[in-house]
């Protein structure tokens, strides 16, 4: 008999806890369970929406061209890669090189199906300023943004 009362008491405590978690105002046990079920469905919908947002955000990140810049003995290696074709982007990136007074010694570009640029640039002697990799990367990223806006690209 003690165990039956103990079980009832434990069940009542669990239902009250469930009631407080789900913000239920129900008094009867079955109504508390129905409210909890509705609450779980709402949470599942919120999770689905968040997962969709994450997927959209990931695809946005994956579609935006990736830029790496590293210092080499004889200049800077600039790499720009996008899984998507980017018509006209090369012009914007080369304009950045010109604006930063970087001479392109060697470059490889592929624009078929995807966009890939590998360029070796060196600073022109006439320019007294030194250029670091952060500055080049920031300028190339800005060029990508400008290109995207000028082409109404949805990246």
TADARA-V893278 format. One record per residue. N is the residue number from 1. PHI is phi in whole degrees, 0 to 359 (* if undefined). Layout:
N:PHI  N:PHI
//
This chain:
1:*  2:295  3:292  4:293  5:295  6:297  7:296  8:297  9:294  10:295  11:296  12:298  13:298  14:294  15:294  16:294  17:296  18:300  19:299  20:288  21:294  22:270  23:57  24:278  25:252  26:291  27:257  28:273  29:301  30:295  31:293  32:297  33:293  34:297  35:298  36:296  37:296  38:297  39:298  40:295  41:298  42:298  43:297  44:298  45:297  46:297  47:297  48:300  49:296  50:296  51:297  52:294  53:297  54:296  55:297  56:296  57:296  58:295  59:293  60:297  61:296  62:289  63:273  64:287  65:302  66:268  67:235  68:230  69:224  70:225  71:275  72:243  73:302  74:252  75:150  76:233  77:262  78:245  79:239  80:232  81:222  82:221  83:292  84:259  85:290  86:229  87:301  88:93  89:295  90:304  91:299  92:295  93:291  94:295  95:296  96:297  97:302  98:296  99:298  100:272  101:59  102:257  103:273  104:272  105:275  106:209  107:210  108:232  109:227  110:228  111:236  112:265  113:79  114:220  115:238  116:218  117:231  118:236  119:226  120:253  121:238  122:232  123:289  124:286  125:294  126:293  127:272  128:283  129:280  130:264  131:248  132:257  133:297  134:299  135:296  136:294  137:299  138:299  139:292  140:292  141:298  142:295  143:296  144:296  145:297  146:298  147:300  148:298  149:293  150:289  151:257  152:51  153:283  154:258  155:261
//
